[in-house]
């Protein structure tokens, strides 16, 4: 298994459209990655398609905090 990359721009779009199903799919994959001993990497994609890494989540506790933050307003 390898690290899982989450493009936060996509997460923000899904939050705006309130697509809880797709958000849950992404978050479930991320959790399986962490349970499997790998990291979840949060990146922001700019208009040129370049991705900038800004956070790495490696523990289940940190991931649960991120998950709560993502789902807070749904």
Buried (B, 14 or more C-beta within 10 A) or exposed (E): EEEBBBBBEEBEEBBEEEBEEEBBEBBEEBBEBBEEEBBBBBBBEEEEEEBEEEBEBBEEEBBBEBBEEBEEEE
